């Protein structure tokens, strides 16, 4: 279950889907990815099974095994170092380091690009030149790198933020992606309602990493080391309720405006305002420029 949902919780999926040439290609990409993710996850499952069945007492690591020491999060480098030949260990750890560095520099560039295009240029400096934007991106990368380095000094801080970001994206953003691709009546009003509802349910479910106590206790909860741990799939519940809210609110608002049951003057978010051809072309060019910055800077 975790393997199947893992790809839904990180921005790489959303970047690639939103940069697709058409809505049809985006839909096909989602369906193909749902199959490929299981195939690509098989090596990880095999490594985990081998590590669980290995006799660690015959290795330099010794007993107790990693799972009893709380090192299950480091099982891949531990397995490469202790259960594989030296040359496999060297190649494997080098490949792992290269993959991590590649992901991190992509995250830095994406964050800096999004800040520059969506915040600095759109809000702070609408008339900024291309050269100015280049310097803003460079400074943003530097500041984000320093911030990330500071977080790395904590034992579990980076992992905690990584997991939390996945949680929140899965509960709040994933339902909206589904509606954008497969629900033609999705609109801004439904998106806002689903986002707020997903966020509220996720926060009320509690988060030990942020010392947030749960307000909603689902079946099967336990107290472990002074913290309430919920074993019920509350993240999926929050995601499904958020998805239902987007669909329900979007449908009701759409019918209200299209059937003239709600005055057009109440459309404060301009979701049902008729767009001219030039406005649509400008929006499309803006989206293309944003994704060009994200992937090719």
Secondary structure, DSSP 8 states (H G I E B T S, - for coil): -HHHHHGGGSHHHHHHHHTSSSHHHHHHHHHHHHHHHHHHHHHHHHHHHHHHHS-GGGSSS-SS-HHHHT-GGGHHHHHHHHHS-HHHHHHHHHHHHHHHHHHHHHHHHHHHHHIIIIIIIIII-TT--HHHHHHHHHHHHHHHHHHHHHHHTSSSHHHHHHHHHHHHIIIIIHHHHHHHHH-TT--HHHHHHHHHHHHHHHHHT-BGGGTB--SS--TT-EEETTEEE--S-HHHHHHHHHHHHHHHHHHHHHHHHHTTSS-GGG-TT-TT----HHHHHHHHHHHHHHHHHHHH-
